Amino acid sequence: MKRTLLSLAMTVALIFSGLTVSFAQDSTAEASDTSMSEEVDSAATEAAPVEEEAAPMEMEAEEEETAAEKSLHQVIKQKFIEGGPEFMSFVLICLILGLALSIERILYLNMATTNNQKLLDEVDSALQSGGVEAAKEVCRNTRGPVASIFYQGLDRADHGIEMVEKSVVSYGSVQMGLLEKGLSWISLFIALAPMLGFFGTVIGMISAFDAIAAANNISPGIVAGGIGVALITTVSGLLVAMVLQIFYNYIVAKVDGIVNEMENASISLVDMLIKHNMTK
């Protein structure tokens, strides 16, 4: 739970820091635009008639350069506002929560990944020198799901090999559930983000038709507003779903790899106990 809250706080801080930078850039750009417009006005007042005719062309070129120099944060903020905060906010919440859960899972899985061959060698040496208790101490001092499964199997070594196998299988299922914790929520946000985008699409189209009915006139300006909201919310929802899907597939692949290592290590543990005659 603490890792989830920490990941959520880190994700929110990164996103809001980006928004703060974009607002600061917008303020600087507006100030520079104001000073540039004042210089253009003063120059146009003092210029000759021929220069007055060329001034509109220069201003258009400057506006095109300013539009081309917009940063990514400014474009994202502009599209967020154009798409409608009432819909885009929910899509953004899905992105923040999905990324927070994904980062938490990635950190947890990286901590759960250990050198299983080294653990097997240490357990084998401990069984030879100190028996089951020494091997349990090695597992107790080692992090990761494989060491936890080994400890449960060694703890029941005096009950027979069948009991060891059952405890290893049962506790392996418990560890697998811990590895997959939170994946259902990530898949929920993957499915929910496009739905919210399509919902914004429908609302945008309804608004466009309402505007047409109120104006009793089909003009591009009236239709463009509603359709713009519809398209932007749809694209945003699909982008969020694609980003989260990449993280989801990576986490699932990581979990499958750890589970395979757990199964192979469990078989090796049973073989070691039989080899050293540590079971009844």
C-alpha positions in Angstrom: 0.0 0.0 0.0 2.8 2.4 0.8 4.5 1.6 -2.5 1.2 2.3 -4.3 0.8 5.7 -2.6 4.4 6.6 -3.3 4.1 5.7 -6.9 0.8 7.7 -7.2 2.5 10.7 -5.5 5.5 10.6 -7.9 3.2 10.3 -11.0 1.0 13.2 -9.9 4.1 15.4 -9.1 5.6 14.7 -12.5 2.4 15.5 -14.3 1.7 18.7 -12.4 5.4 19.8 -12.7 5.0 19.5 -16.5 1.8 21.6 -16.4 3.5 24.2 -14.3 6.4 24.5 -16.8 3.9 24.8 -19.6 2.0 27.6 -17.9 5.3 29.4 -17.2 6.2 29.0 -20.9 2.9 30.4 -21.9 3.3 33.5 -19.7 6.8 34.1 -21.2 5.5 33.6 -24.7 2.6 36.0 -24.1 4.9 38.7 -22.7 7.3 38.3 -25.6 4.3 38.4 -28.1 3.1 41.7 -26.4 6.6 43.3 -26.7 6.9 42.2 -30.3 3.5 43.6 -31.2 4.4 46.9 -29.6 7.6 47.0 -31.6 5.8 46.2 -34.8 3.2 48.9 -34.1 5.8 51.6 -33.5 7.8 50.5 -36.6 4.6 50.5 -38.7 3.8 54.1 -37.6 7.2 55.4 -38.6 7.5 53.4 -41.8 6.8 54.5 -45.4 3.6 53.5 -47.3 5.6 50.7 -49.0 6.7 49.3 -45.7 3.1 49.4 -44.4 2.0 47.1 -47.3 4.8 44.6 -46.3 4.0 44.7 -42.6 1.0 42.3 -42.7 3.1 39.7 -44.5 5.8 40.0 -41.9 3.3 39.7 -39.1 1.8 36.5 -40.7 5.3 35.0 -41.0 6.0 35.8 -37.3 2.7 34.2 -36.2 3.5 31.1 -38.2 7.0 30.9 -36.6 5.4 31.4 -33.1 2.9 28.6 -33.8 5.7 26.3 -35.0 7.7 26.9 -31.9 5.0 25.7 -29.5 6.3 23.1 -27.1 4.8 19.8 -26.4 3.4 20.9 -23.1 1.7 23.9 -24.7 0.1 21.7 -27.4 -1.1 19.1 -24.8 -2.6 21.9 -22.6 -4.3 23.5 -25.5 -5.9 20.2 -26.7 -6.9 19.4 -23.1 -8.8 22.7 -22.9 -10.3 22.2 -26.4 -11.4 18.7 -25.5 -13.4 19.9 -22.5 -12.1 19.6 -18.9 -15.2 17.8 -17.8 -14.3 14.8 -20.0 -10.6 15.1 -20.3 -10.2 15.2 -16.5 -11.6 11.7 -16.1 -9.3 10.4 -18.9 -6.3 12.1 -17.1 -7.3 10.4 -13.8 -7.3 7.0 -15.5 -3.8 7.8 -16.8 -2.5 8.9 -13.4 -3.9 6.0 -11.5 -2.9 3.4 -14.1 0.7 4.7 -14.3 0.9 4.8 -10.5 -0.2 1.1 -10.2 2.1 0.1 -13.1 5.1 1.8 -11.5 4.3 0.2 -8.2 4.1 -3.3 -9.8 7.3 -2.8 -11.7 9.2 -1.8 -8.6 7.7 -4.8 -6.6 8.5 -7.3 -9.4 12.1 -6.0 -9.7 12.5 -6.5 -6.0 11.0 -9.9 -6.2 13.5 -11.0 -9.0 16.5 -12.7 -7.4 19.4 -15.0 -8.4 17.7 -18.3 -7.9 20.7 -20.4 -8.8 22.7 -18.7 -6.1 19.9 -19.4 -3.6 19.8 -23.1 -4.7 23.6 -23.4 -4.2 23.4 -21.8 -0.7 20.5 -24.0 0.3 22.4 -27.1 -0.9 25.5 -26.1 1.0 23.4 -25.4 4.1 21.7 -28.8 3.9 25.1 -30.5 3.7 26.6 -28.6 6.6 23.8 -27.8 9.0 20.7 -29.6 7.9 17.2 -28.2 7.5 17.5 -25.5 10.1 20.5 -24.0 8.4 18.7 -24.1 5.1 15.7 -22.4 6.7 18.0 -19.7 8.0 19.4 -19.0 4.5 15.8 -18.7 3.2 14.8 -16.4 6.0 17.6 -14.0 5.2 16.9 -13.9 1.5 14.2 -11.8 -0.1 11.9 -12.8 -2.9 9.0 -15.3 -3.5 11.3 -18.2 -4.2 13.0 -18.0 -0.8 9.5 -17.8 0.9 8.4 -20.9 -0.9 11.6 -22.7 0.0 11.1 -21.8 3.7 7.6 -23.2 3.7 8.8 -26.5 2.1 11.7 -26.8 4.4 9.5 -26.1 7.4 7.5 -29.2 6.6 10.4 -31.5 5.6 9.9 -33.7 8.7 6.3 -34.5 7.5 7.4 -36.3 4.3 8.1 -35.5 0.7 4.4 -35.4 -0.2 3.7 -32.7 2.4 6.6 -30.7 1.1 5.3 -30.8 -2.4 1.8 -29.8 -1.3 3.1 -26.9 0.8 5.3 -25.7 -2.1 2.4 -25.8 -4.5 0.0 -24.1 -2.1 2.3 -21.4 -1.1 3.4 -20.9 -4.7 -0.2 -20.0 -5.5 -0.2 -17.5 -2.7 3.0 -15.9 -4.0 1.5 -15.8 -7.5 -1.5 -13.9 -6.3 0.8 -11.4 -4.6 2.7 -10.9 -7.9 -0.5 -10.3 -9.9 -1.9 -7.9 -7.3 -3.3 -4.8 -8.9 -3.3 -6.1 -12.5 -7.1 -6.1 -12.5 -7.2 -2.4 -11.8 -4.7 -1.6 -14.6 -6.9 -3.6 -17.0 -9.9 -1.7 -15.7 -8.3 1.7 -16.6 -7.2 0.3 -20.0 -10.8 -0.5 -20.8 -12.3 2.6 -19.1 -10.2 5.3 -20.8 -11.4 4.6 -24.4 -15.0 4.3 -23.0 -14.7 7.8 -21.5 -13.3 9.0 -24.8 -16.2 7.6 -26.7 -18.6 9.0 -24.2 -17.1 12.5 -24.8 -17.5 11.8 -28.6 -21.2 11.1 -28.2 -21.7 14.2 -26.0 -19.7 16.3 -28.5 -21.9 15.2 -31.4 -25.0 15.9 -29.4 -23.8 19.4 -28.7 -23.0 19.9 -32.4 -26.5 18.9 -33.4 -28.1 21.0 -30.6 -26.1 24.0 -31.9 -27.2 23.4 -35.4 -30.9 23.1 -34.3 -30.6 26.3 -32.3 -29.0 28.3 -35.1 -31.2 26.7 -37.8 -28.2 26.8 -40.0 -25.5 24.2 -40.9 -22.3 26.1 -41.0 -18.7 24.8 -40.5 -18.2 27.0 -37.5 -21.2 25.6 -35.6 -20.4 22.0 -36.3 -16.6 22.2 -35.8 -16.9 22.9 -32.0 -18.8 19.8 -31.1 -16.9 17.6 -33.5 -13.6 18.9 -32.2 -14.5 17.9 -28.6 -15.6 14.5 -29.9 -12.4 13.8 -31.8 -10.0 15.0 -29.1 -11.6 13.0 -26.3 -11.6 9.9 -28.4 -7.9 10.3 -29.3 -7.0 11.0 -25.7 -8.8 7.9 -24.4 -7.1 5.7 -27.0 -3.6 7.1 -26.2 -4.1 6.5 -22.5 -5.2 2.9 -23.2 -2.2 2.3 -25.5 0.3 3.6 -22.9 -1.2 1.5 -20.1 -1.4 -1.6 -22.3 2.3 -1.4 -22.9 3.0 -1.4 -19.1 0.4 -4.1 -18.6 1.9 -6.5 -21.1 5.4 -5.8 -19.6 4.1 -6.6 -16.1 2.4 -9.8 -17.2 5.5 -11.0 -19.0 7.5 -10.2 -15.9 5.1 -12.2 -13.7 5.2 -15.2 -16.0 8.9 -15.2 -15.9 9.0 -15.1 -12.1 6.4 -17.9 -11.9 8.4 -20.1 -14.2 11.5 -19.6 -12.1 9.5 -20.4 -8.9 8.3 -23.7 -10.4 11.8 -24.8 -11.6 13.3 -23.8 -8.2 10.6 -25.8 -6.3 11.4 -28.9 -8.3 15.1 -28.5 -7.5 14.3 -28.1 -3.8 12.4 -31.4 -3.7 15.3 -33.1 -5.5 17.8 -31.7 -3.0 15.7 -32.9 0.0 15.5 -36.4 -1.5 19.2 -36.4 -2.3 20.2 -35.4 1.2 17.6 -37.7 2.9 16.0 -34.8 4.8 12.5 -36.2 4.6 10.7 -39.1 6.1 
